[in-house]
Amino acid sequence: MSHAEQQNLQLIQELEIEMMADMYNRMTAACHKKCIAPVYNDSEIQKGEAVCIDRCVAKFLDIHERIGKKLGQLSMQDETLLKK
């Protein structure tokens, strides 16, 4: 593997980590805002809050995966059109 290929691979890996961290931060903020009351009455997460968080995270990850697949399809279509 050439030096340029190694640099490209490292850049791709760094971007992937950055994107995952961004997704995690956005998911955390969105689910916290949706599921946790702004005034804490208890130091522990209540059952309703935990269920809400589980559903919120599952939905967020599902949508993230769907969008990633769609963007991948669009990218492949663009590449196919460029090759023609």
N, C-alpha and C positions, 0 to 999 in steps of 0.2 A: 504494500500500500504506500503510495507516494505521500510526501509531506503535505501537499495541498489537499489530498483526500482525507488525511488524518485531521487536518484543520477543519474541513467541512463537516466531518463526522462529529467532531467536538462541538462545533457551533450548533449543529442540529440537536445534539444531546442537551446543550445548555438551554436552547430555546424550548425544548420539550419540558425540562424541569421548571423553567420560568412559567410556561403555560399551565402546568399542573399546579404550581403554587398559586397562580392567579385564580384558577378555577376553585381551588380549595378555599381561598380567602373570600371569594364572592359567594360561594355556597355557605360558608360559615356565617357570613354577615346576613345573607338573605334568610337562612333558616332560623338564626337567632332572633332576627327582627319579627319573623312570622310566628314563632313558637314560644318564645320566652317573654313573659310580661316585663315591662320596663321597671316595675317596682318589685323587688324580690321579697316575698313574704317568708321564704324558707331557704335554707342553705343548700338543700338537696333538690335535684330535678324531680318534679312530680311525674306520675305515670302518664298523664295526658300530654305533658310537654315532651316526654321521651318518645311517645308514639308519634306525635307531630314531627319531631326532629327526624325520626326514622323514615317517615313517609316523605318528608321534605328532601332529605338527602337522596333517597331512592329515586324520587322524581327528577331531581336536579341532575343526578348522574345519568339517568335514562335519556333525558333531553340532551345532555352534553354528548352522549354517545351517538344519538340520532343525528345531531348536527354535524358531528365529526364525519360520520358515514356519508352524509349528503354532500358535505364539502369535498370529501375524497372523490365521490362520483363526479361532481362538477369539475374538479381538477383533472380527472382522467379524460373527461369529455373535451376539455380545453386542449389537453395535450394531443388528443386524437385529431382535433380540428387543425392544430398547428402543423401536424405532420403531413396533412393532406395538401 
